[in-house]
Amino acid sequence: MNKKSFMLGILAGAATGAIASIFLTPKSGRELRHDIAQKSGEASVILKELAYNTNELLQSIQVLGTEGTTLLKDVSSDIMESVSKWNEDMEPEKKRLKDEIKDMQKTIADLEKTLKKDAK
């Protein structure tokens, strides 16, 4: 969402609400003018607070985005290091398992030869 259109929407909504509340109350001209002056001052304060809070929110989102990106890079790096270390640690095990599989295949081949001799 565009910041400009968001702020314009908020301002339009606030102005519409203020105008509606002023004109829907039955008062004399003097009271109405006094209320309009008072409400416009209050609206100005509210709009300034809203602008400040919106700015604070945007800054917080920017900081969060930056910190999130940094954290994601750190976690990704840690995971890659862990996987790399695990691969290094598993290399001797892989070799041992390959050797055991070769021994098993040799044993199976020897047993098949023995069974073939016995079958004759």
C-alpha positions as CSV (number, residue, x, y, z in Angstrom):
1,M,0.0,0.0,0.0
2,N,1.3,3.5,-0.9
3,K,2.0,5.7,2.2
4,K,0.6,8.7,0.5
5,S,-2.8,7.1,-0.3
6,F,-2.9,5.6,3.2
7,M,-2.4,9.0,4.8
8,L,-4.9,10.6,2.5
9,G,-7.5,8.0,3.4
10,I,-6.9,8.6,7.1
11,L,-7.1,12.4,6.7
12,A,-10.3,12.1,4.6
13,G,-11.9,9.8,7.2
14,A,-11.0,12.1,10.1
15,A,-12.2,15.2,8.3
16,T,-15.5,13.5,7.3
17,G,-16.1,12.3,10.9
18,A,-15.3,15.8,12.3
19,I,-17.6,17.5,9.8
20,A,-20.4,15.1,10.4
21,S,-20.3,15.4,14.1
22,I,-20.3,19.2,14.0
23,F,-23.2,19.5,11.6
24,L,-25.4,16.8,13.2
25,T,-25.5,18.5,16.5
26,P,-28.3,21.2,16.8
27,K,-26.6,24.4,18.0
28,S,-26.7,28.1,17.4
29,G,-24.4,29.9,14.9
30,R,-22.1,31.2,17.7
31,E,-21.9,27.8,19.4
32,L,-21.3,26.1,16.1
33,R,-18.4,28.5,15.1
34,H,-16.9,28.1,18.6
35,D,-17.2,24.3,18.3
36,I,-15.7,24.3,14.8
37,A,-12.7,26.3,16.0
38,Q,-12.2,24.0,18.9
39,K,-12.7,20.8,16.9
40,S,-10.3,22.0,14.2
41,G,-7.7,22.6,16.8
42,E,-8.3,19.2,18.3
43,A,-8.2,17.6,14.8
44,S,-4.9,19.3,14.1
45,V,-3.4,17.8,17.3
46,I,-4.8,14.4,16.4
47,L,-3.5,14.6,12.9
48,K,0.0,15.6,14.1
49,E,-0.1,12.7,16.6
50,L,-1.2,10.3,13.8
51,A,1.6,11.5,11.5
52,Y,4.1,11.0,14.3
53,N,2.9,7.6,15.1
54,T,2.8,6.6,11.4
55,N,6.4,7.8,11.1
56,E,7.4,5.8,14.2
57,L,5.7,2.7,12.8
58,L,7.4,3.0,9.4
59,Q,10.8,3.4,11.1
60,S,10.1,0.3,13.3
61,I,9.2,-1.7,10.2
62,Q,12.4,-0.6,8.5
63,V,14.5,-1.6,11.5
64,L,12.6,-4.9,11.8
65,G,13.2,-5.6,8.1
66,T,16.9,-4.9,8.4
67,E,17.4,-6.9,11.6
68,G,15.3,-9.8,10.1
69,T,17.5,-9.9,7.0
70,T,20.6,-9.9,9.1
71,L,19.2,-12.6,11.4
72,L,18.2,-14.7,8.4
73,K,21.7,-14.4,6.9
74,D,23.2,-15.5,10.2
75,V,20.9,-18.4,10.7
76,S,21.4,-19.5,7.1
77,S,25.2,-19.3,7.5
78,D,25.0,-21.3,10.8
79,I,22.9,-24.0,9.1
80,M,25.3,-24.3,6.2
81,E,28.3,-24.6,8.6
82,S,26.4,-27.3,10.6
83,V,25.6,-29.3,7.5
84,S,29.2,-29.0,6.2
85,K,30.6,-30.1,9.6
86,W,28.1,-33.0,9.7
87,N,29.2,-34.1,6.2
88,E,32.9,-34.0,7.3
89,D,32.1,-36.0,10.5
90,M,30.1,-38.6,8.5
91,E,32.8,-39.1,5.9
92,P,34.6,-41.8,7.9
93,E,31.3,-43.5,8.6
94,K,30.4,-43.5,4.9
95,K,33.8,-45.2,4.1
96,R,33.2,-47.8,6.9
97,L,29.7,-48.5,5.6
98,K,31.0,-48.9,2.0
99,D,33.6,-51.3,3.2
100,E,31.1,-53.3,5.2
101,I,28.7,-53.5,2.2
102,K,31.6,-54.7,0.0
103,D,32.4,-57.4,2.7
104,M,28.8,-58.5,2.7
105,Q,28.6,-58.7,-1.1
106,K,31.8,-60.8,-1.0
107,T,30.4,-63.1,1.7
108,I,27.1,-63.4,-0.3
109,A,29.1,-64.3,-3.5
110,D,31.1,-66.9,-1.5
111,L,27.9,-68.4,-0.1
112,E,26.4,-68.6,-3.6
113,K,29.5,-70.4,-4.9
114,T,29.4,-72.8,-2.0
115,L,25.7,-73.5,-2.5
116,K,26.2,-74.1,-6.2
117,K,29.0,-76.6,-5.4
118,D,26.9,-78.4,-2.9
119,A,23.9,-78.5,-5.3
120,K,26.1,-80.4,-7.9
